[in-house]
Amino acid sequence: MRIYLAGIAELFANAPAAMISHLIAGLSLALLACLMLLQFNKTAQPNQHRRMAVGAGLLLMLQIVQMAFTAFYLKKIALSAASIGLVDHLVITLTAIWVAWLLLGRQQSRKANRTTALLSLAALFMTTLSILLTLLLPGLQAETGNILNLLWYLGNFLILVTALVLLAVRRPANWGIGILILAALTLCLGLQIVTVGNQFGVMGLIRLAQATSLPWLLVLAAKSDKQPMTPESTTSDEVDESKPVDTKPELIKQLLEINLSASYEEKIKAIIRALSLSVVSDICYLVRLTPDNETVELLTGYDLIREITLPGAILQPQQILHIMDAWTEKLTLNLTDTKGDLRDADTLTLLLKYHRIGSLLAFPLFFADQPTLGGLVLLSPYTSKRWGEETIQLLEKVRSTLTEVLFGPDPLEELRLENEHQQGLIVELRQTSDQMTLELQGKEKTLETLQSTMQQLKARYQLEKYETVQQMDAMLSELETLKGKSSQQWDGKQQLEQIQAEIRQFSQEREELRTSLSRANARIQHLENQAGQTGPIRLSTDNQIISLDSVAANARLQTSIRLAQTGVNLVINNPDGRQMVKTDPELVGTILKGLIDNAIAASPVGSVIELSQSLSLETGMLIAEVTDHGEGLTPEEQSALFSAGQMLIPGIGDLAAIRTAIRAIRILNGKIWLSSKKNDHTTFRIQLPIRIID
């Protein structure tokens, strides 16, 4: 079956079958167009026959174009397989679009015309773009499959199916013929890709579908002759000019825009448009008088005929003298067919840039107990409309409201100003809140520092108190011993007096310690009271009692910034961390900081630094080691490290930090050793004398 279909496709893809198919379809369409034109003046439905003639003519033009391109291709005249294939795709698309238009366009002619024209232009544009792509990008014509051809197949299937669905759903007159034509095109398009494949070239089965389906359009001509002679109904797009224009919807819209206007200028424009519609005035101007009538300000105007807003102007009272005289007396000036014999007419004629102003109505606006604040000027240069009592009565009804809206205080403006003021206050409060939050964070950091200092002072006080109590207990025990011995020895009295003197001395020392304790408590209270202050509190640099955990924590804290910047990890091994020792914390911190800074500088990014601390209870020594896994030192570089003249050593990261640490070690009578292996590690080992607190 596939071979049989492929043979048919090949037959109609070449001469003479291809040309015969075009002749059959073209002659059928030409006959349909001629029949419709001949019956155009003999029917009561000329629009329908005109539509069918236009549709048949367009489809005939498509057949002629396709036949010409096919002839050029078969004779191998400047056409490629891709070009003829794209032309066939375009003809399929336009045929589906215009067949659907021919049957569906009767219901909404203008909308159908616009939609069909846009779709046709889009198809022509896509075809042109596709041809340019095939010329500029030869890779699109690869033998493994033509993506562009496949996209056109899918697009044509989508258009054909959409047209079939629309015809089946709406079911216009003669919809069965449209279903037959589109179904034949869809079927042959599917068989074309199944039998021939996704390749560019002449589509033989499409020509077979056109030759067998398009002649069925002649049935439309036969059916149109049998339809009754009924006049066509007036479309919804036509306007009955005999009826007067209803201005109420537009007037309501303009009245609503008055309250929706965001500014005074927009409100004035909405008011003038609403007034023009309400009194049906050719030209309408809103006028405002300045204090003492020094100048006359035309706020804005509106031309109802041309539907444009007219610009304002500044006039002198002498230029519209008659209007000003009437408004001074709070009277309405109504002049019919005003000529150029008045100064007012000359002024308004120059303002309008028109040869006449027609009838004039100058209506004043004022509050009951105040002079005239402005007014309304109505002109009829185009229609020469005369202003009667009905117009004046209408304006008098809205005089108070219009005056209040134009010249009274604007509550919305006051609310807007108040809103802007409140928004400014909100911004200031937010800025103040952010500033106070930053200050509070600073106070919290200061408070944490003070609390840490207070805890250290409390720990020091407890240790000193503990030592004092132990000394007093020892003295009391010794006193009891001496009292027991005094009964056995005669010379014990003198020793007793000596012991009593020592007791008095110790008592005096106890009082001094109590005084120191009171001072420490007062200092703690003072620090607690100053918890809100900023700035560090510097402690004494003398020997203090501190735990080994605190020593390690201070070393980590001092080098935390450099550790974070370099990505180096500090590992602390501190088995005796809870042991309390007495030493100088600042010098110990300086030593450890210098060794760790050197290790950070010598270590690569992301490496590990090891800090180890331990106590020697036999010798009373603090032993600390800092190990880095950097470049390492040779024996010669290790010897040069302790030479004062050496300024640069490759394996040392921070020579200044090392020498600062060495000076601090010498101050504490400590010792330092160095162990290093090139390209492996470097370990600094220090030994510091301390006092271990039991």
C-alpha positions as CSV (number, residue, x, y, z in Angstrom):
1,M,0.0,0.0,0.0
2,R,2.8,2.4,0.9
3,I,4.5,1.6,-2.4
4,Y,1.3,2.3,-4.3
5,L,0.8,5.6,-2.5
6,A,4.4,6.6,-3.1
7,G,3.9,5.9,-6.8
8,I,0.9,8.2,-6.9
9,A,2.8,10.9,-5.1
10,E,5.7,10.6,-7.5
11,L,3.2,10.7,-10.5
12,F,1.6,13.9,-9.4
13,A,4.9,15.4,-8.4
14,N,6.1,15.4,-12.0
15,A,4.8,16.6,-15.4
16,P,2.3,16.2,-16.9
17,A,0.1,15.0,-13.9
18,A,1.2,18.0,-11.7
19,M,0.1,20.5,-14.4
20,I,-3.1,18.7,-15.0
21,S,-4.1,18.8,-11.3
22,H,-3.4,22.6,-11.3
23,L,-5.5,23.0,-14.4
24,I,-8.5,21.1,-12.9
25,A,-8.4,23.1,-9.7
26,G,-7.7,26.4,-11.4
27,L,-10.5,26.0,-14.0
28,S,-13.0,25.1,-11.3
29,L,-12.1,28.2,-9.3
30,A,-12.2,30.4,-12.4
31,L,-15.6,29.1,-13.3
32,L,-16.9,29.8,-9.8
33,A,-15.6,33.3,-9.8
34,C,-17.2,34.0,-13.2
35,L,-20.6,32.6,-12.1
36,M,-20.5,34.8,-9.0
37,L,-19.7,37.9,-11.0
38,L,-22.4,37.2,-13.6
39,Q,-25.0,36.8,-10.8
40,F,-23.8,39.8,-8.8
41,N,-26.5,42.2,-10.2
42,K,-29.2,39.6,-10.4
43,T,-29.4,38.8,-6.7
44,A,-30.7,40.4,-3.5
45,Q,-27.5,39.2,-1.7
46,P,-24.7,41.0,-3.5
47,N,-22.3,40.9,-0.5
48,Q,-22.5,37.1,-0.4
49,H,-21.7,36.8,-4.2
50,R,-18.9,39.3,-3.9
51,R,-17.4,37.3,-1.0
52,M,-17.5,34.1,-3.0
53,A,-16.0,35.8,-6.1
54,V,-13.2,37.3,-4.0
55,G,-12.5,33.9,-2.3
56,A,-12.5,32.0,-5.6
57,G,-10.2,34.6,-7.2
58,L,-7.7,34.4,-4.3
59,L,-7.7,30.6,-4.4
60,L,-7.2,30.7,-8.2
61,M,-4.3,33.1,-7.7
62,L,-2.7,30.6,-5.3
63,Q,-3.1,27.8,-7.9
64,I,-1.5,29.9,-10.6
65,V,1.5,30.8,-8.3
66,Q,1.9,27.2,-7.3
67,M,1.7,26.0,-10.9
68,A,4.4,28.6,-11.9
69,F,6.8,27.5,-9.2
70,T,6.2,23.9,-10.0
71,A,7.0,24.5,-13.7
72,F,10.2,26.4,-12.8
73,Y,11.3,23.6,-10.4
74,L,10.6,20.8,-12.9
75,K,12.6,22.6,-15.6
76,K,15.3,23.3,-12.9
77,I,15.2,27.0,-13.3
78,A,16.7,28.7,-10.2
79,L,14.6,26.8,-7.6
80,S,15.8,24.3,-5.0
81,A,13.8,21.5,-3.4
82,A,13.6,23.5,-0.2
83,S,12.1,26.5,-2.0
84,I,9.4,24.5,-3.8
85,G,8.6,22.6,-0.6
86,L,8.1,25.8,1.3
87,V,5.9,27.3,-1.5
88,D,3.7,24.1,-1.3
89,H,3.4,24.6,2.5
90,L,2.4,28.2,2.0
91,V,-0.3,27.3,-0.5
92,I,-1.7,24.7,1.9
93,T,-1.8,27.2,4.7
94,L,-3.4,30.0,2.7
95,T,-5.9,27.5,1.1
96,A,-7.1,26.4,4.5
97,I,-7.3,30.0,5.8
98,W,-9.3,31.3,2.8
99,V,-11.6,28.3,2.5
100,A,-12.5,28.9,6.2
101,W,-13.0,32.6,5.5
102,L,-15.2,31.8,2.5
103,L,-17.6,29.8,4.7
104,L,-17.3,31.5,8.2
105,G,-16.8,35.1,7.2
106,R,-20.5,35.8,6.6
107,Q,-21.3,36.0,10.4
108,Q,-18.7,38.7,11.4
109,S,-17.4,40.1,8.2
110,R,-15.0,42.8,9.5
111,K,-13.5,40.6,12.2
112,A,-13.1,37.7,9.8
113,N,-11.5,40.0,7.2
114,R,-9.0,41.4,9.7
115,T,-8.2,37.9,11.2
116,T,-7.7,36.3,7.7
117,A,-5.5,39.2,6.5
118,L,-3.3,39.0,9.6
119,L,-2.9,35.2,9.3
120,S,-2.1,35.5,5.6
121,L,0.6,38.1,6.2
122,A,2.0,36.0,9.0
123,A,2.2,32.9,6.7
124,L,3.9,35.0,4.0
125,F,6.4,36.3,6.5
126,M,7.2,32.9,7.9
127,T,7.7,31.5,4.4
128,T,10.1,34.3,3.5
129,L,12.0,33.8,6.7
130,S,12.2,30.0,6.1
131,I,13.5,30.5,2.5
132,L,16.2,32.9,3.9
133,L,17.2,30.3,6.5
134,T,17.6,27.6,3.9
135,L,19.8,29.9,1.9
136,L,21.9,31.1,4.8
137,L,22.0,27.9,6.8
138,P,22.5,24.9,4.5
139,G,22.6,22.6,7.5
140,L,18.9,22.8,7.8
141,Q,18.6,20.5,4.7
142,A,20.5,17.6,6.3
143,E,19.6,14.1,5.1
144,T,18.9,12.8,8.6
145,G,15.8,15.0,8.9
146,N,14.7,18.5,8.0
147,I,13.6,20.3,11.2
148,L,12.2,23.2,9.3
149,N,10.1,21.0,7.0
150,L,8.8,19.1,10.1
151,L,7.8,22.4,11.7
152,W,5.8,23.4,8.6
153,Y,4.1,20.0,8.6
154,L,3.0,20.4,12.2
155,G,1.9,24.0,11.6
156,N,-0.2,23.0,8.6
157,F,-1.8,20.2,10.6
158,L,-2.6,22.6,13.4
159,I,-4.2,25.1,11.0
160,L,-6.2,22.4,9.1
161,V,-7.5,20.8,12.3
162,T,-8.4,24.2,13.8
163,A,-10.4,25.1,10.6
164,L,-12.2,21.7,10.7
165,V,-13.1,22.2,14.4
166,L,-14.5,25.7,13.7
167,L,-16.6,24.5,10.8
168,A,-17.9,21.6,12.8
169,V,-18.8,23.7,15.8
170,R,-20.3,26.8,14.1
171,R,-21.8,24.9,11.1
172,P,-22.4,27.8,8.7
173,A,-24.2,27.4,5.4
174,N,-22.6,24.8,3.2
175,W,-20.2,23.8,6.0
176,G,-20.1,20.2,4.6
177,I,-18.2,21.3,1.5
178,G,-15.6,23.0,3.7
179,I,-15.2,19.9,5.8
180,L,-14.7,17.8,2.6
181,I,-12.0,20.1,1.2
182,L,-10.1,20.5,4.5
183,A,-10.4,16.8,5.3
184,A,-8.9,15.9,1.9
185,L,-6.0,18.3,2.4
186,T,-5.4,16.9,5.9
187,L,-5.5,13.3,4.8
188,C,-3.2,13.8,1.8
189,L,-0.8,15.9,3.9
190,G,-0.5,13.0,6.4
191,L,0.0,10.4,3.6
192,Q,2.6,12.7,2.0
193,I,4.9,12.6,5.1
194,V,4.2,8.8,5.7
195,T,5.0,7.8,2.1
196,V,7.7,10.3,1.0
197,G,9.2,11.2,4.4
198,N,10.4,14.4,5.9
199,Q,12.0,15.7,2.7
200,F,11.5,18.9,0.8
201,G,10.2,18.7,-2.8
202,V,7.0,18.8,-4.8
203,M,4.1,17.3,-2.9
204,G,2.2,15.1,-5.3
205,L,-0.5,14.0,-3.0
206,I,-1.4,17.6,-2.1
207,R,-1.9,18.3,-5.8
208,L,-4.2,15.3,-6.0
209,A,-6.2,16.6,-3.0
210,Q,-6.6,20.0,-4.6
211,A,-7.7,18.6,-8.0
212,T,-10.3,16.4,-6.3
213,S,-11.6,18.7,-3.6
214,L,-11.6,22.3,-4.9
215,P,-14.1,21.6,-7.7
216,W,-16.7,20.9,-5.1
217,L,-16.8,24.7,-4.5
218,L,-18.9,24.9,-7.6
219,V,-21.7,23.4,-5.5
220,L,-21.8,26.8,-3.7
221,A,-22.8,28.5,-7.0
222,A,-25.6,26.1,-7.5
223,K,-26.9,26.5,-4.0
224,S,-26.8,30.3,-4.1
225,D,-29.2,30.3,-7.0
226,K,-31.8,28.3,-5.0
227,Q,-31.7,30.6,-2.0
228,P,-34.7,32.9,-1.5
229,M,-34.5,36.6,-2.5
230,T,-34.3,38.2,0.9
231,P,-32.6,41.5,1.6
232,E,-29.6,41.4,3.8
233,S,-30.0,42.6,7.3
234,T,-28.0,45.6,8.5
235,T,-24.8,44.6,10.3
236,S,-24.2,45.7,13.8
237,D,-21.3,47.8,12.6
238,E,-23.5,50.2,10.7
239,V,-24.7,53.4,12.5
240,D,-28.2,54.8,12.1
241,E,-27.5,58.5,11.6
242,S,-31.2,59.5,11.9
243,K,-31.1,59.0,15.6
244,P,-29.6,61.7,17.9
245,V,-26.4,60.9,19.7
246,D,-26.9,59.9,23.3
247,T,-24.4,61.9,25.4
248,K,-25.5,60.4,28.8
249,P,-22.9,57.6,28.9
250,E,-20.1,60.0,28.0
251,L,-21.4,62.6,30.5
252,I,-21.6,60.0,33.3
253,K,-18.0,58.9,32.5
254,Q,-16.8,62.5,32.7
255,L,-18.6,63.1,36.0
256,L,-16.9,60.0,37.4
257,E,-13.5,61.2,36.2
258,I,-13.9,64.4,38.3
259,N,-13.6,62.5,41.5
260,L,-11.0,60.1,40.1
261,S,-8.7,63.0,39.0
262,A,-5.4,62.9,40.8
263,S,-4.6,66.6,40.3
264,Y,-6.4,70.0,40.1
265,E,-5.6,70.3,36.4
266,E,-7.1,66.9,35.5
267,K,-10.2,67.8,37.6
268,I,-10.6,71.1,35.7
269,K,-10.4,69.2,32.4
270,A,-13.0,66.6,33.5
271,I,-15.3,69.4,34.7
272,I,-15.1,71.3,31.4
273,R,-15.8,68.2,29.4
274,A,-18.8,67.3,31.6
275,L,-20.2,70.9,31.2
276,S,-19.8,70.8,27.5
277,L,-21.7,67.6,27.2
278,S,-24.4,68.7,29.6
279,V,-25.3,71.9,27.8
280,V,-24.0,70.7,24.3
281,S,-21.8,73.7,23.7
282,D,-19.4,74.0,20.8
283,I,-16.8,75.8,22.9
284,C,-16.8,76.0,26.7
285,Y,-14.2,78.0,28.8
286,L,-13.7,78.0,32.6
287,V,-12.7,81.4,33.8
288,R,-11.1,82.5,37.2
289,L,-10.8,86.1,38.3
290,T,-7.8,87.1,40.4
291,P,-8.2,89.3,43.5
292,D,-9.4,92.9,42.8
293,N,-10.0,91.7,39.1
294,E,-6.5,92.6,38.0
295,T,-6.4,89.8,35.4
296,V,-8.8,87.2,34.0
297,E,-7.4,83.7,33.8
298,L,-8.9,81.2,31.3
299,L,-8.2,77.9,33.1
300,T,-9.0,75.7,30.2
301,G,-11.4,75.2,27.4
302,Y,-13.0,72.3,25.5
303,D,-14.0,72.0,21.8
304,L,-16.9,69.5,21.8
305,I,-17.0,69.3,18.0
306,R,-13.3,68.5,17.5
307,E,-13.2,66.8,21.0
308,I,-9.9,68.5,22.0
309,T,-8.9,70.4,25.1
310,L,-8.1,74.1,24.4
311,P,-5.2,75.8,26.2
312,G,-5.8,78.5,28.8
313,A,-4.8,82.2,28.6
314,I,-4.4,85.3,30.6
315,L,-6.6,88.3,29.6
316,Q,-7.0,91.9,30.9
317,P,-10.4,93.0,32.2
318,Q,-10.6,95.6,29.4
319,Q,-10.4,92.9,26.7
320,I,-13.8,91.4,27.8
321,L,-15.3,94.6,29.3
322,H,-19.0,93.6,28.7
323,I,-18.5,90.2,30.4
324,M,-16.7,91.8,33.4
325,D,-19.4,94.5,33.8
326,A,-22.1,91.8,33.9
327,W,-20.1,89.6,36.3
328,T,-19.4,92.5,38.6
329,E,-23.2,92.8,39.1
330,K,-23.5,88.9,39.3
331,L,-25.5,88.9,36.1
332,T,-25.5,86.5,33.2
333,L,-24.6,87.9,29.7
334,N,-26.4,86.2,26.9
335,L,-25.7,87.5,23.3
336,T,-27.1,85.9,20.2
337,D,-25.1,85.9,16.9
338,T,-22.4,88.1,18.3
339,K,-20.6,90.1,15.5
340,G,-17.3,91.8,15.6
341,D,-18.8,95.1,17.0
342,L,-17.9,94.2,20.6
343,R,-14.4,94.2,22.2
344,D,-15.3,90.9,23.9
345,A,-16.1,89.3,20.5
346,D,-12.8,90.5,19.0
347,T,-10.9,89.1,21.9
348,L,-12.6,85.7,21.8
349,T,-12.3,85.5,18.0
350,L,-8.6,86.0,18.3
351,L,-8.4,83.5,21.1
352,L,-10.3,80.8,19.1
353,K,-8.4,81.6,15.9
354,Y,-11.8,81.3,14.1
355,H,-13.7,83.9,12.0
356,R,-16.7,84.0,14.4
357,I,-17.8,83.0,17.9
358,G,-21.5,82.5,17.3
359,S,-23.8,83.0,20.3
360,L,-22.2,83.9,23.7
361,L,-23.3,83.0,27.2
362,A,-21.2,84.3,30.1
363,F,-22.4,82.7,33.3
364,P,-20.9,84.0,36.6
365,L,-19.8,81.7,39.5
366,F,-19.9,83.1,43.1
367,F,-20.7,82.3,46.7
368,A,-23.7,84.0,48.2
369,D,-21.8,86.5,50.4
370,Q,-18.8,87.0,48.1
371,P,-18.1,88.8,44.8
372,T,-17.8,86.9,41.6
373,L,-14.9,84.4,41.6
374,G,-15.0,83.3,38.0
375,G,-17.5,81.9,35.5
376,L,-18.3,79.9,32.5
377,V,-18.2,81.1,28.9
378,L,-20.2,79.2,26.2
379,L,-19.7,79.8,22.5
380,S,-21.3,78.3,19.4
381,P,-19.0,79.2,16.4
382,Y,-19.9,76.0,14.5
383,T,-23.6,75.5,15.1
384,S,-24.7,79.1,16.0
385,K,-26.7,77.5,18.8
386,R,-28.7,80.0,20.9
387,W,-28.7,79.7,24.7
388,G,-32.2,79.7,26.1
389,E,-33.6,79.8,29.6
390,E,-33.3,76.0,29.9
391,T,-29.5,76.2,29.7
392,I,-29.4,79.1,32.2
393,Q,-31.7,77.3,34.7
394,L,-29.5,74.2,34.4
395,L,-26.4,76.2,35.2
396,E,-28.1,78.0,38.1
397,K,-28.9,74.7,39.6
398,V,-25.3,73.6,39.7
399,R,-23.9,77.1,40.4
400,S,-23.2,76.5,44.1
401,T,-21.8,73.0,43.6
402,L,-19.6,74.1,40.7
403,T,-18.3,77.1,42.6
404,E,-17.5,74.9,45.6
405,V,-15.6,72.4,43.4
406,L,-13.7,75.0,41.4
407,F,-12.9,77.7,44.0
408,G,-13.6,76.1,47.4
409,P,-11.0,74.3,49.5
410,D,-10.1,70.9,48.2
411,P,-10.5,68.3,51.1
412,L,-8.6,65.7,49.0
413,E,-5.7,68.1,48.6
414,E,-5.6,68.6,52.4
415,L,-5.7,64.9,52.9
416,R,-2.9,64.4,50.4
417,L,-0.7,67.0,52.1
418,E,-1.5,65.4,55.5
419,N,-0.6,62.0,54.0
420,E,2.7,63.3,52.6
421,H,3.4,64.7,56.1
422,Q,2.6,61.4,57.7
423,Q,4.8,59.5,55.2
424,G,7.6,61.8,56.0
425,L,7.2,61.1,59.7
426,I,7.1,57.4,59.0
427,V,10.4,57.6,57.1
428,E,12.0,59.6,59.9
429,L,10.8,57.2,62.5
430,R,12.1,54.3,60.5
431,Q,15.5,56.0,60.2
432,T,15.5,56.7,64.0
433,S,14.5,53.1,64.6
434,D,17.4,51.8,62.5
435,Q,19.8,54.1,64.2
436,M,18.6,53.0,67.7
437,T,18.9,49.4,66.7
438,L,22.5,49.9,65.7
439,E,23.2,51.7,68.9
440,L,21.5,49.0,70.9
441,Q,23.6,46.4,69.2
442,G,26.7,48.4,70.2
443,K,25.5,48.6,73.8
444,E,24.9,44.9,73.9
445,K,28.4,44.2,72.7
446,T,29.8,46.6,75.4
447,L,27.6,44.9,78.0
448,E,28.9,41.5,77.1
449,T,32.5,42.8,77.4
450,L,31.7,44.3,80.8
451,Q,30.0,41.1,82.0
452,S,33.1,39.1,81.0
453,T,35.4,41.5,82.9
454,M,33.1,41.3,85.9
455,Q,33.2,37.5,85.9
456,Q,37.0,37.6,85.8
457,L,37.1,40.0,88.7
458,K,34.7,37.9,90.7
459,A,36.8,34.8,90.1
460,R,39.9,36.7,91.2
461,Y,38.2,37.8,94.3
462,Q,37.0,34.3,95.2
463,L,40.6,33.0,94.8
464,E,42.0,35.7,97.0
465,K,39.3,35.2,99.6
466,Y,40.0,31.4,99.5
467,E,43.8,32.0,100.1
468,T,43.1,34.5,102.9
469,V,40.8,32.0,104.7
470,Q,43.4,29.2,104.4
471,Q,46.1,31.5,105.8
472,M,43.8,32.5,108.8
473,D,43.0,28.9,109.5
474,A,46.7,28.0,109.5
475,M,47.5,30.9,111.8
476,L,44.7,29.9,114.2
477,S,46.0,26.3,114.2
478,E,49.5,27.5,114.9
479,L,48.1,29.8,117.7
480,E,46.4,26.8,119.3
481,T,49.6,24.8,119.1
482,L,51.6,27.6,120.7
483,K,49.1,28.0,123.4
484,G,49.4,24.3,124.3
485,K,53.2,24.6,124.3
486,S,53.1,27.8,126.5
487,S,51.9,25.8,129.5
488,Q,55.0,23.5,129.2
489,Q,57.7,26.1,128.6
490,W,58.5,29.1,130.7
491,D,59.7,31.1,127.8
492,G,56.5,30.5,125.9
493,K,55.1,33.8,127.0
494,Q,57.5,35.7,124.8
495,Q,56.8,33.4,121.9
496,L,53.1,33.9,122.6
497,E,53.5,37.6,122.5
498,Q,55.3,37.2,119.2
499,I,52.5,35.1,117.9
500,Q,49.9,37.6,119.1
501,A,51.8,40.3,117.3
502,E,51.8,38.1,114.1
503,I,48.1,37.6,114.7
504,R,47.5,41.3,115.0
505,Q,49.5,41.7,111.8
506,F,47.5,39.1,110.1
507,S,44.3,40.7,111.4
508,Q,45.5,44.0,110.0
509,E,46.2,42.3,106.6
510,R,42.7,40.7,106.8
511,E,41.2,44.2,107.3
512,E,43.2,45.4,104.4
513,L,42.0,42.4,102.3
514,R,38.4,43.2,103.4
515,T,39.0,46.8,102.3
516,S,40.3,45.5,99.0
517,L,37.3,43.3,98.8
518,S,35.0,46.3,99.4
519,R,36.8,48.2,96.7
520,A,36.5,45.3,94.3
521,N,32.7,45.1,95.1
522,A,32.4,48.8,94.5
523,R,34.4,48.5,91.3
524,I,32.0,45.7,90.2
525,Q,29.0,47.8,91.1
526,H,30.5,50.7,89.2
527,L,31.0,48.5,86.1
528,E,27.5,47.3,86.4
529,N,26.2,50.8,86.5
530,Q,28.3,51.8,83.5
531,A,27.0,48.8,81.4
532,G,25.6,51.2,78.8
533,Q,29.0,52.9,78.2
534,T,31.2,52.1,75.1
535,G,34.9,51.4,74.8
536,P,37.1,48.6,76.2
537,I,38.1,48.4,79.9
538,R,41.8,47.7,80.2
539,L,42.7,45.4,83.1
540,S,46.0,45.2,84.9
541,T,48.8,43.5,83.2
542,D,50.2,42.0,86.4
543,N,50.1,38.3,87.2
544,Q,46.5,37.1,87.4
545,I,44.8,33.8,88.1
546,I,43.4,32.4,84.9
547,S,42.5,29.0,83.5
548,L,44.3,27.3,80.6
549,D,40.9,27.3,78.7
550,S,40.8,31.1,79.0
551,V,44.4,31.3,77.7
552,A,43.5,29.2,74.6
553,A,40.2,31.1,74.1
554,N,42.0,34.4,74.2
555,A,44.5,33.1,71.6
556,R,41.7,32.0,69.3
557,L,39.8,35.3,69.7
558,Q,42.9,37.4,68.9
559,T,43.6,35.5,65.7
560,S,39.9,34.8,64.6
561,I,39.9,37.5,61.9
562,R,43.0,36.2,60.2
563,L,41.8,32.6,60.5
564,A,38.5,33.6,58.8
565,Q,40.2,35.5,56.0
566,T,42.7,32.7,55.1
567,G,40.3,29.8,55.7
568,V,42.8,28.1,58.1
569,N,41.4,25.9,60.9
570,L,42.8,26.1,64.4
571,V,42.7,22.9,66.4
572,I,43.3,23.2,70.2
573,N,44.4,20.3,72.4
574,N,44.1,21.4,76.0
575,P,43.7,18.4,78.4
576,D,44.4,20.6,81.5
577,G,42.0,23.4,80.4
578,R,40.2,23.7,83.8
579,Q,43.4,24.1,85.8
580,M,43.8,27.5,87.3
581,V,47.3,29.1,87.0
582,K,48.9,32.4,88.0
583,T,50.8,34.2,85.3
584,D,50.8,37.3,83.1
585,P,47.9,36.8,80.7
586,E,49.0,39.6,78.3
587,L,52.5,38.2,77.8
588,V,51.2,34.6,77.4
589,G,48.6,35.9,74.9
590,T,51.3,37.8,73.0
591,I,53.4,34.7,72.7
592,L,50.6,32.5,71.5
593,K,49.3,35.2,69.1
594,G,52.8,35.6,67.5
595,L,53.2,31.9,67.0
596,I,49.7,31.4,65.6
597,D,50.1,34.5,63.3
598,N,53.3,33.0,61.9
599,A,51.6,29.6,61.4
600,I,48.7,31.3,59.6
601,A,51.1,33.1,57.3
602,A,53.1,30.0,56.6
603,S,50.1,27.6,56.1
604,P,48.3,27.2,52.7
605,V,44.7,28.1,52.5
606,G,42.3,25.5,54.0
607,S,45.1,23.8,56.1
608,V,45.1,23.0,59.9
609,I,47.1,24.6,62.7
610,E,47.5,22.7,66.0
611,L,47.8,24.3,69.4
612,S,48.6,22.0,72.3
613,Q,48.8,23.1,76.1
614,S,49.8,21.0,79.1
615,L,51.2,21.4,82.6
616,S,54.2,19.9,84.2
617,L,53.3,19.6,87.9
618,E,56.8,18.5,88.9
619,T,58.5,21.5,87.4
620,G,55.6,24.0,87.6
621,M,55.9,24.7,83.9
622,L,53.3,25.5,81.1
623,I,54.3,23.7,78.0
624,A,52.7,24.9,74.7
625,E,53.3,23.8,71.1
626,V,52.1,25.4,67.8
627,T,52.4,23.3,64.7
628,D,51.8,24.3,61.1
629,H,52.0,22.2,57.9
630,G,53.6,24.8,55.7
631,E,56.8,24.9,53.8
632,G,59.0,23.9,56.7
633,L,62.6,24.8,57.5
634,T,66.0,23.4,56.8
635,P,68.6,23.2,59.5
636,E,70.3,26.3,58.1
637,E,67.0,28.2,58.1
638,Q,66.4,27.1,61.7
639,S,69.7,28.5,62.8
640,A,69.1,31.7,60.9
641,L,65.8,32.2,62.7
642,F,67.5,33.1,65.9
643,S,70.0,35.5,64.2
644,A,69.1,39.1,64.7
645,G,70.4,40.2,61.3
646,Q,68.3,37.8,59.3
647,M,65.3,39.6,57.8
648,L,63.7,37.0,55.5
649,I,63.4,33.2,55.9
650,P,61.4,31.3,53.3
651,G,59.8,28.8,55.7
652,I,58.7,31.5,58.2
653,G,55.4,33.2,57.5
654,D,55.8,36.2,59.9
655,L,59.3,36.8,61.2
656,A,58.3,39.9,63.2
657,A,55.6,38.0,65.1
658,I,58.1,35.2,66.0
659,R,60.6,37.6,67.3
660,T,57.9,39.5,69.3
661,A,57.0,36.1,70.9
662,I,60.6,35.3,71.7
663,R,61.0,38.7,73.5
664,A,57.9,37.9,75.6
665,I,59.2,34.4,76.4
666,R,62.5,36.0,77.7
667,I,60.6,38.4,79.9
668,L,58.8,35.4,81.5
669,N,62.1,33.5,81.9
670,G,60.8,30.9,79.5
671,K,62.4,28.7,76.8
672,I,61.6,28.0,73.2
673,W,62.5,25.1,70.9
674,L,62.0,24.6,67.2
675,S,61.4,21.4,65.3
676,S,60.8,21.4,61.6
677,K,60.9,19.2,58.5
678,K,61.2,20.7,55.0
679,N,57.9,20.6,53.1
680,D,56.2,18.8,56.0
681,H,55.7,20.8,59.3
682,T,57.1,23.3,61.7
683,T,56.6,23.1,65.5
684,F,57.5,25.8,68.0
685,R,57.6,24.4,71.6
686,I,57.7,26.9,74.6
687,Q,58.1,26.3,78.3
688,L,57.0,29.0,80.7
689,P,57.3,29.0,84.6
690,I,53.9,29.5,86.2
691,R,52.2,29.1,89.6
692,I,49.7,26.2,89.7
693,I,46.8,26.9,91.9
694,D,45.7,23.8,93.9
